[in-house]
Amino acid sequence: MSTHGKLNKVTSATVRDMKRRGEKISMLTAYDYPTALCIDEAGIDMILVGDSLGMVVLGYDSTLPVTMEVMLHHTRAVSSAVQRAMVIADLPFMSYQCSPDDAVRNAGRMLQESGAQGVKLEGGRDFAEATRRMVAAGIPVMAHLGLTPQSVHQLGGYRVQGKDDVGARRILEDARILEEAGAFSLVLECVPASLAADITAALAIPTIGIGAGPRCDGQVLVLHDVMGMFERFTPKFVKKYAQVNALMKEAAQAYITDVREGGFPGPEHSF
């Protein structure tokens, strides 16, 4: 049943309360109006306008070419559709890394110009000051640790992070530092399930896992993976709930046949 409606709008306070009550938080990505409308009406708690759109919508090999203008464009479309879910927008590569001033300015633009209710940025303790400054300016911040796709070249590829004691300890320390800086939630991507469980237990803010096991406070996946719309590769942590790509291909082939054989348009489609 749809829980669509303005009376129960999800906010940063809502998700913190959900963690306290032990209620799991659901999050998916969306990059356009009709998709956001659909999953908001389905009752999703949070929608991430991820810079993953660079790969699944725009066809890039990574998220690095995605710009502020691209993120603003897509986030505006999503925000126009959404009534209940909390809309979070990724801050793209180099929109916050140069200085806390840049981070505050670009995060402010994201809320002011796109209608997002918060921003997400990748990275640990190095971005504590930027996080603190954004929160002081009234901008809800979702942190992101583990596999951080904007740092893919530095990390040496898309691989699990925090597998050894030193790496695990650093991620846990970073999580505590970002919580102290004011982040309202934390995405954990591609870390061992046991480490994610330890971080989730250590923090008062909710953790949202993607390839981080079942004991996070919530889960996020890329919509195109969940729906079977992106077939270039499928990460191990993805569960496909539909095969939309196959359905679209089938419908397109039926349309092509109809046009070629004169089955469309018929009298009922003509004036």
Order of alpha helices (4+ residues) and beta strands (2+ residues): alpha-beta-alpha-beta-alpha-alpha-beta-alpha-beta-alpha-beta-alpha-alpha-beta-alpha-beta-beta-alpha-alpha
